[in-house]
């Protein structure tokens, strides 16, 4: 990609978007449009229309759309589904009409069938029902992929879709009730340490396994496929190893320095028993994640300490259940 290309990261305030903006700037891309306060609300067609007319982006990374852990998916399915549907239809329509050269849409591994063979290969998409706890959000992300595919078929748009592994890192949502598993655990473990709590309760049995990717590695994968991938099929953006939720909880509490007991509440939902991606096509193209899991946890907690320690941690009940991520 030309370093002077006009690039729009839709959702620059999200975990994925922050990491992408940082990477693009570090790699010498000098013409990022819409970053920060200049970004339009992606659910409002008039705002997106004005933005595309004024800036005419050549490359778009579509990272926008609300997301959250199991707790948020259970309490606000309408908000999550509606926001993602509006975002995708609005941005893709503008990208098509204003001649965007290439667009990468980031879907979600939640869109895979709950009981698809592991590791998850793109051939399994649409072959069975999704995990019920996140079905509304997952359906919206699945629809976004199919809409990209439809634009390719009808108009020849160079829209590609990536399915990322569970990402975490700086600029994540660290709220105890809305965040995914790792940032929610970091928040609760930190609060528990500060309050000398005797235990930390984690939703579920701890046995489900998830593949995690550091947000900065995911940003590198996004740039890599934007520059090197042209396929109509979606591509998985993973390449790490899967880890049990119990091992994740132990690693987080070790990094944070919480010395109390972990208790797993098996009366709460586990979500899918295993979710790991078959990222063979990406790996065969030459991409590899660079950051070891524990090092990524340490960097994420260090970022949390710099940006969140002034918040009033007592508003969270440290003995309450952690909102498990998907």
ChimeraX attribute file (.defattr): number of C-alpha atoms within 10 A of each C-alpha:
attribute: neighborCount
match mode: 1-to-1
recipient: residues
	/A:1	12
	/A:2	10
	/A:3	14
	/A:4	11
	/A:5	16
	/A:6	19
	/A:7	28
	/A:8	25
	/A:9	28
	/A:10	25
	/A:11	26
	/A:12	23
	/A:13	19
	/A:14	19
	/A:15	21
	/A:16	30
	/A:17	23
	/A:18	23
	/A:19	22
	/A:20	26
	/A:21	23
	/A:22	13
	/A:23	17
	/A:24	19
	/A:25	13
	/A:26	10
	/A:27	10
	/A:28	11
	/A:29	17
	/A:30	15
	/A:31	15
	/A:32	19
	/A:33	20
	/A:34	20
	/A:35	18
	/A:36	13
	/A:37	8
	/A:38	9
	/A:39	18
	/A:40	20
	/A:41	16
	/A:42	23
	/A:43	20
	/A:44	13
	/A:45	18
	/A:46	12
	/A:47	15
	/A:48	21
	/A:49	19
	/A:50	13
	/A:51	19
	/A:52	22
	/A:53	13
	/A:54	9
	/A:55	15
	/A:56	18
	/A:57	24
	/A:58	17
	/A:59	22
	/A:60	23
	/A:61	25
	/A:62	24
	/A:63	23
	/A:64	25
	/A:65	24
	/A:66	15
	/A:67	23
	/A:68	23
	/A:69	24
	/A:70	24
	/A:71	23
	/A:72	21
	/A:73	24
	/A:74	15
	/A:75	12
	/A:76	13
	/A:77	18
	/A:78	13
	/A:79	15
	/A:80	21
	/A:81	23
	/A:82	16
	/A:83	19
	/A:84	27
	/A:85	19
	/A:86	17
	/A:87	26
	/A:88	24
	/A:89	17
	/A:90	20
	/A:91	21
	/A:92	22
	/A:93	16
	/A:94	19
	/A:95	23
	/A:96	19
	/A:97	11
	/A:98	16
	/A:99	15
	/A:100	21
	/A:101	15
	/A:102	20
	/A:103	24
	/A:104	23
	/A:105	24
	/A:106	25
	/A:107	24
	/A:108	24
	/A:109	24
	/A:110	25
	/A:111	24
	/A:112	27
	/A:113	21
	/A:114	19
	/A:115	17
	/A:116	19
	/A:117	13
	/A:118	12
	/A:119	14
	/A:120	21
	/A:121	19
	/A:122	17
	/A:123	11
	/A:124	14
	/A:125	17
	/A:126	13
	/A:127	12
	/A:128	12
	/A:129	14
	/A:130	21
	/A:131	19
	/A:132	15
	/A:133	22
	/A:134	24
	/A:135	19
	/A:136	22
	/A:137	28
	/A:138	27
	/A:139	18
	/A:140	24
	/A:141	25
	/A:142	20
	/A:143	18
	/A:144	24
	/A:145	23
	/A:146	14
	/A:147	17
	/A:148	24
	/A:149	21
	/A:150	14
	/A:151	16
	/A:152	16
	/A:153	12
	/A:154	8
	/A:155	10
	/A:156	11
	/A:157	20
	/A:158	21
	/A:159	28
	/A:160	24
	/A:161	28
	/A:162	22
	/A:163	24
	/A:164	26
	/A:165	27
	/A:166	25
	/A:167	20
	/A:168	23
	/A:169	26
	/A:170	23
	/A:171	19
	/A:172	22
	/A:173	21
	/A:174	21
	/A:175	17
	/A:176	27
	/A:177	22
	/A:178	22
	/A:179	24
	/A:180	27
	/A:181	27
	/A:182	29
	/A:183	29
	/A:184	25
	/A:185	29
	/A:186	25
	/A:187	27
	/A:188	31
	/A:189	30
	/A:190	24
	/A:191	25
	/A:192	26
	/A:193	19
	/A:194	13
	/A:195	12
	/A:196	13
	/A:197	16
	/A:198	14
	/A:199	18
	/A:200	26
	/A:201	18
	/A:202	26
	/A:203	23
	/A:204	22
	/A:205	16
	/A:206	20
	/A:207	16
	/A:208	17
	/A:209	21
	/A:210	23
	/A:211	20
	/A:212	24
	/A:213	27
	/A:214	27
	/A:215	27
	/A:216	24
	/A:217	22
	/A:218	26
	/A:219	22
	/A:220	20
	/A:221	23
	/A:222	23
	/A:223	17
	/A:224	16
	/A:225	20
	/A:226	21
	/A:227	12
	/A:228	12
	/A:229	17
	/A:230	14
	/A:231	12
	/A:232	14
	/A:233	13
	/A:234	25
	/A:235	23
	/A:236	27
	/A:237	32
	/A:238	29
	/A:239	23
	/A:240	22
	/A:241	13
	/A:242	18
	/A:243	18
	/A:244	16
	/A:245	24
	/A:246	19
	/A:247	13
	/A:248	21
	/A:249	21
	/A:250	16
	/A:251	17
	/A:252	23
	/A:253	23
	/A:254	14
	/A:255	20
	/A:256	23
	/A:257	14
	/A:258	24
	/A:259	16
	/A:260	15
	/A:261	13
	/A:262	17
	/A:263	17
	/A:264	20
	/A:265	16
	/A:266	13
	/A:267	9
	/A:268	14
	/A:269	15
	/A:270	22
	/A:271	19
	/A:272	18
	/A:273	14
	/A:274	22
	/A:275	27
	/A:276	24
	/A:277	28
	/A:278	20
	/A:279	22
	/A:280	16
	/A:281	14
	/A:282	20
	/A:283	15
	/A:284	9
	/A:285	12
	/A:286	9
	/A:287	19
	/A:288	17
	/A:289	17
	/A:290	14
	/A:291	15
	/A:292	11
	/A:293	17
	/A:294	14
	/A:295	12
	/A:296	20
	/A:297	24
	/A:298	17
	/A:299	16
	/A:300	22
	/A:301	22
	/A:302	14
	/A:303	15
	/A:304	20
	/A:305	14
	/A:306	9
	/A:307	12
	/A:308	13
	/A:309	12
	/A:310	8
	/A:311	8
	/A:312	9
	/A:313	17
	/A:314	11
	/A:315	9
	/A:316	15
	/A:317	13
	/A:318	24
	/A:319	16
	/A:320	15
	/A:321	22
	/A:322	30
	/A:323	28
	/A:324	29
	/A:325	24
	/A:326	22
